[in-house]
Amino acid sequence: MLDFQTILQDAASDKGSGSTPSGHRVEASSALAANQAIQAAGGEYELSDAELESKIVEAIKTVYDPEIPVNVYDLGLIYGITINPDRTVTISMTLTTPNCPAAGFLPGQVEQRVRHVQGVEDALVDITFEPPFTPDMMSDEAKLELGFL
């Protein structure tokens, strides 16, 4: 049986780095490096798709539009989360407007946060404007926070 604590400690103390399947750099202390260390030791770190999706949503909820005090998930900007069999994740998202000032960094923040969820091998954000964003897409919590309810 693998001692996952030891594997995780070894991964965290490793000064090297790795990369995701799409070539993104992985710091040795990240969850991705821990995933790779567990796999290299011959182990599996498997969550069900539902558990992994829950962790992904938690990570996405840490990303906020700088002009709106609501996270992008509750704002309704996330249209879909697809977990592939190889544990790569594709997130379909939109922006409040096509010329949103945050367009240059919000998708990257979402991608980065998801990429570092334990159990995710890589992440990619696809931007779409179909259907266009409307305030009806916000969660009730977001509507309340912004005075829509």
N, C-alpha and C positions, 0 to 999 in steps of 0.2 A: 504494500500500500504506500502511496506517495504521501510525503509530509508536505502539504501545501503551504504551511507557514514557512518552512525552510525554503521552498522554491520561491515564494514571494519575497522573502528577505534577500535571497541571492539575487533576484532580479532587480530589487531596489538598490542593492549595493553595487551592481555592475555599472561601470563607468561608460560602457559602450552604448550603442543605440542600434535600433533595427529599422525596419521600414514595413509599411503596410503593403498589401498586394498592388495597390495603385502607385506605390513609390513615395508615399508621405513619410517623413522622418518620424521615428518613435523614440522618445526619451526613455532611458532605461528605467526610470521610476514610474512610468505610466502603467495604466491597466493593460494597455496593449502589450507592453513588454512582459508583464506578468502572464498574460495569455500565452505568449510565445514561449516563456520559460516552462510553463505547465505542459505545453505540448512537447517541448524538447525533452522533458523528463518522462514522456510517454503517458502522460495523464490527460484527462478530459476535464474541462470545466464547462459543464453543460447546464444551461438553464432552459426551461421550456420557452417556446416562443412568446407565450403570454407573460412570463416573468421577465424575459428580456425586453419586451415591448414596454412593460411598466417602468423598467429602469431607464429605457430610452426616453420615455415621456418625462420622467423626473429630471433627466439631464437637460432636455429641451426647455423645461420650465425655468431653468436658470438663465435663459437668454431673454433680455428685455430690449424692446425698442427704446432708444434713448429719449424719444420725445413723448412716449406714452408709458405711464407707470404700471404696465401690465406685461406679463411674459408673452412671448410669441405664440405659445401653445394656446393659452386661454384667449388670446387676441383672435384666434381663429386662422392664423397664418399657415398652420400645418394642415395640409390636405390629406396626407397619407404617409404611413410608415410601412415599408416592405422589408421583411427579414428574409434574406435568401438562405438556402440550405448551407452555403459555405460561411454563414454568419456575417456576410457583408450586408449593409443596410442602406436602403435608398429612401430618402425623405423627399416627398413632394411638398413644396411650400410656395406661398405667394408673398407678395408685399402689399402694403396698404394702397400704394399707387405704383404704376410702372416707373415713375421718376422719383421714387422714394430716396431721400438722402442716405438712408441706412443700407441701400442695396449693395454697396461696396463691401460691407462687413457682416451684416446679419446672417446671410447664408453660410458664410465661413465660420462664424461662431457656432451655429447649429451643428454644422458638420464636425467641427473640432470637439464639441461636447459629446456628441454621439460616438465619435471615433474612440473616445476614452472610456466608454462604458465597459465594465468587465464583461467579457463574452462577445463583444463586437470585434470583428476582424478589420473592418474598414467601413467608411461611410461616405455617401455621396448625396448632395442636395441638388435636386432638380427644381428650378424655378419655373413656375407657370403663372399665367394670368387668366386662365380659364378654369372655373368661372372667376370673374372679377371679385375682389374682396368687397364685402359689405359689412356693416356693423352687426347684421343678423348672425354672422358667423362666430361672434364672440360668445364665450361661455357666460352664464348668468353672473358669475363672480366678476368677470371683466366688465360686464354691462353695469353692474352695481358700482364698481370702483370708479367707472368713468361717468356715472350719472345718467345712464340710459334707462335705468329702472327706477 
